[in-house]
Amino acid sequence: MSAESTPEPGIPESVVTGPRSTGRGGRRKARGRGRKVLRVTAWTAAGVVALGGIGAGYVYFKLNGNIRSVDIDQALGADRPGKAGNGSENILVLGSDTRSGGNRALGGGIDDGSARSDTAMIVHVHKGHRRASVVSVPRDTLIDRPACTDTKGGSHPAASGVMFNSAYSTGGAACAVKTVESLTGLRMDHYLEVDFAGFQRLIDDLGGVPVTTTRAIADPQSHLDLKAGTHTLDGRQALGLVRTRHGVGDGSDLGRIQLQQAFVKALLTQVREVGVLTSPKKLYDLADTATKTVTTDSELGSVNALVDFTDGLKGIRSSRMTMVTMPVRYDPADPNRVLMQKAKAQLVWDALKNDRRIPRAATQGTATGEAKNVVSP
């Protein structure tokens, strides 16, 4: 089967931070229909103004204090790809599956003190910020991980034939960025991360997300049990959906990516319909949760920086969004692992480097999951 390059209405994120938007069959097209999930943080600024008076200053400093940031540039130094210089930007978005703290009950498994990148997406914002391309990187991809230094100064040796998500568990955000830059030859201009517990709270703050499933999905490992039909998923169910791999399809990480991309569409729809801009309290609750959830690079480590960044993305519409999975093939030695198809992947990286659309040929004939169209908004 072929993982074709197809238009999608939003940036995934599984895990992404707070913003989501788009609507079901409105009478007119909303200008922000394809705005990024990060847009909720931009709405934070409007919320601060709406709350007004002395309280606005308190709200601003509280939200600002919620945000965690890591100094990627200092950890990686100068030995990395140069900036594009053509007006485009690349953002690495990770969903962390740490089993510690509040995430333990949500993630399943044991609390071994480690964390992995459960979801990884390379978001390329094209020159002019009117189009975006998103490339999902399967966590089960076997790679050669480069030597890296974490944000605490610790050194980690290179390793061959290890899973992609081990980069994060080995050296955190900096090692994950270093690994992605090594794989792609592209500079990651920004970094955004969201964890399990925060993702669940965001969905609950939204009042749930409606989806329709074409078949039953049951996966005890991700705490998910849905019959075929229409559901309004609460935070725990939504988390189960974007994490499940055994409850539907072929049980692969590629199938899980298809479910994640479908959920993003539903999430974008719900954010626009919930009307957060008309309710300062709703806006504040979402902004408070979003800023507690997100970890950013140091350049985005403030409310003002996030607002400025996301405000520059408001021109991206759903028709100008493309989402693909990194071209891979199944590992003949282990069907539970995949290998990057280097020639086809290079077509993707070259397109992003030169700020062009990803060619359809890049994803034709590559491995894909069997969960496409199982979930829809």
N, C-alpha and C positions, 0 to 999 in steps of 0.2 A: 504494500500500500504506500501511498505517497503523502508526505507531509507538505502539502502545497502551501504556498504563500497566499494567504487570503486576508481580506480586510476584516478588522475586528474593531469593536467600538470602544476600546479603552485599554489602559495599561494595567496589567494584572497586578499583581501584587500579592497575590496571595498574601495576599500577604502584604500588601503594601500598606502604606501608612493611612492616613485618614480619609482622603477625598474620594468620592465616587459620584458620578452623575450621568444622567440620560433618562428618558421617559418612555412610557408605553403609549404610542399612538396619540400624542397631543395634537391640538388643532393647528399649531404652528411649530416650526423647528426652533428649539431653543438654541441660542448662540453657543452655549457651553455643552452641547450634547456630547461632544467627544473629549471633554476636558479630562485631564488626568486625575487619577485617584488622589494624587497629592493636593488637589485643588481645595480640599476641606481645610488644609492649613492656611491657604490664602483667605478663606472665609473667616478665619480666626480674627484677622485684622478688622473686618466688618463687625464682628461680634464685640470686639473691644470698644469700637466707636459706639455701637448700639447700647452697650451697657452704660457708657457715659460717665461723666463726673469723676470724683475721686476714685470710685471703684474701678474705673478703666485702668488706672495706673497699677492698681493691685493685681487686676486680672492679667495685664501684660507681663508683669514680673513673675507672677505665678506660672503662667504658661511658658515663659522663657526659661524658668528654672526647671521645668519638666524635661526639657530636651537634653538628651545625652549626645555627645559628639566624640569622634575619635580623629586624631591628627594623622590621616593617611599619608599626606605629603611628607611629613617628617619621618615616618617609619620607612617609606619606600625610597626616599632620597631622589637622586637625579637619574638613576639607572632604570628608566621606564620610557615608554613611547612618548613622543612629543604631542603637544596639543594640535588639534586638527587645523586650526587657523582658517577654516572656511565658514565659520559661523555656526557649525553644528556642535552638539554636546552629546556625551555618552554618560549614562548613569547606571551603575550596578545596583540593582534592587534585590535584596536577599530576605528570605523568611527564615528565621532561626528556629530550629527545633530543639533547643536546650531542654533537658528533662529536669532542671533544677527549679526550686522556688515554686511560684504559682503555675508554672508550665508542666509540672510533673504529672498531675492528674489529667491534664489535657493532652499531653503528647503520647501517653502510653509508654511502655517499656520501663526501664529502671533508671534511677537517678545516679548516673555514674560520674557526674560532675562535668561531663563534656557537652558540647553543642555542635550542631552541624547545620549547614545551609540546606534546609528542607526545600526551598524554592529559590531559584536564581534566574533573573531576567536582566538582559542587557537592553536598556532603553536608549535608543538613538533618536535625538531630537534634531530634525533636519534644519538647515539654514532657513532663517525667517520664522522658525517656530510655527509653521503651518502644517507640518507633517511629522509623523513619528513612526519608527520601526522598532519592534520589540522581538528579541530573540530569547526564547527560553532555553536554558542549559540543563539537560537532564542530570540529576544528582548522581545517577549510577554510571556516568561516563567514566571510563578508565583513562587516566591522563598521566603525563609526566609533570609532577608538581615542582616548580622551581624553589630554590632556596629563598627564604624570606625572613624578614624581621618583623616582629609584632610591635604593637604600639607601646609596649612596656620595655622595649629594647631587647627582648629575647630573640635569639637566632634559631632558625629551624632549617635543617639540611634538606636538600632536594630529595625527591623520591620518585620512583618509576612504577607505572602500572597501579596507581592508587585511585580510589574513587574521587571524583571532583569535589564532593562535599567534605572530604577530609581536610581540604585546605583551610576551611573556616575552623574546624575543630582543632587543627594544629596550631594556627597562628592568628585566629580571629579575623577581623575585618581586613586588616592590612594584607595578610597572606591570601585572603580570598581575592582581593583586588589584584595583587601581584600575579596570581594564577590566571585570572581572566585576561589580564593584559598580555601574559605570556602566550596564552592560547590564541588570542585574536590579533595581537599586534596593535591594538587600539588603546588609547589612553582613556581611562575611566575618570571623567571630570568630577563626578560626584558619587557618593555612596549613601544608600538608604537601607535601613534594616527594620523589620518589625517582628515581634515574637508572638508565640501562641496566645498567651494570656491577653495581650493587648488587642489582638485580632478579634478574639471572642467578645471583649468589652465593646469594641467599635460596632460590631454587628448588633449587639444587644441595645446599645445606645440609639441605633437607627430604628429599632423596633422590629428587627428581623428583615430577611430578604426573601421575597417570593421567587420560587423557581418551579419549573415543571420537569418531571423526570419521565422518560419514555419507558423505563423499566425499573424494577425494584433494585435497590442498592442496600446490601447488608454487609457490614464489615465490623466485627467486634473490636478489631485492633484500633480502629479510628472512632469507635463509639457511634457508629452511624447505622440507622435502620430506617429506610424510607421505602414506602410502597410506590408503585408507579402512579403518577398523578401530580397535582399541584400542592405545594407546601410553602409555608412561610418559615424559613429556617431561622432558629435562634442562633446565638453565637457558637454554642457547642456543636450544633448540627452543621453549621457552615464550616467550622474548622474541620469536622469529620469529613465533609465533602471534598475540601481541597487537599486533604491528606490521604484519602482512601486510594488504594491501588488493588486491593483484593476483592472489593465488593462488586466490581463491574468490569467488563472488558477482559483483557488478557492478563490483568494483574501487574502490568508493567508501570514503570515510572512515566513512560510516554503517554499511557492512558490517563494517568493522574494529571499530567500537564494539560491534556484536552479538557478535563473537568475543571481545572483551575481557570483556564481561559473562558470557559462557558460561564463560570460563576462570576467572573469579573463583569461580564455583560449585565448579569442580573444585579450585581452590586451597584454599578453605575446607574442603572435604571432607578433603583430604590433611593439613592441619594437625592436625585433630582425630585422625585415624587414626595419625599418626606417633608420638603419645604423648610429646610433648616434656616434659610435666610429670613423667614418671617417670624422666627422664634428665637430671641436672644438666649433664652435658657437652653433650648435644644442645641443651638450653635455652640454655646459655652461648654456644655457637656461633651459634645463631639470633639471640640478643640482640646479640652482638657485630657480626654482619653487619647487622642491622636498624638499630642505632644509627649505624653507619658510613654507611648508605645514606640515611637520612632527613635532610632539612633542614626545620626548623620555624620558625614565628614565635617571637619571643623569649619569649613566655609559656609555650611548651611546650618550651623549650630545655634541659630537664634530665630525667634519668630519673625523678625524683620527680614532676615536673609531668606527664610522659607517662603514668606509672602512674596518677596521680590522675584524669587525663582519661579514659583508656581504661577504668578501673575503673567510672566512671560510666555506661559504655555497655553493661555486661554484661547488662542486662535486655532488650536489643533482640534479638528472635528473628526467624528467617527469614520467618515468616508476617506479620511487621510491617515488612518491608522492601519498598520500592517503588523500581524503577529505570526511568527513562525517558530518552529523548534529547530535548534541547531542540528544540521544534518549528521545523522548517526546511522550505524548499522549494528546489528546484534553481534556480540562477541561469540565466535564459534566455540570457544572454550568454556563459556558460561552464559547461558541464555538470560540470566538475570543482570547482565552487564551489557553496556553498549560502548562502541568505539566511534570516535569522531571520524566522519568521512572527510578527510583533509582537503581533497580537491574541491568538493562541493562547499565545504565550510569556507574555504578561501574565497569563493564567489560571494559569500555573505559578508565576510570581513572587508573585502575589497570594495563592495558596494557601500558599506557604511563609512569606510575611510574616505571615499570619494564623494560621500553625501548623495548617493544615488539610491534608487529603489532596489530592493532585493530581487534579483531575477528569479523567475519561476523555476528555471532549470536548477537552481541551487537546492531545492527541496523535492524535486521529482525523483522517485525511485529510492527514497530513504526510508528508514524504519519509522513506524508510527504506531500509536496505540490503537485500541479498539473501543474507545469510549466517546468517539465523536458523535454529537447530536443526542447523547443520552440525557444531557441537561440543557435546558433553555430558559431564558427569562420568562 
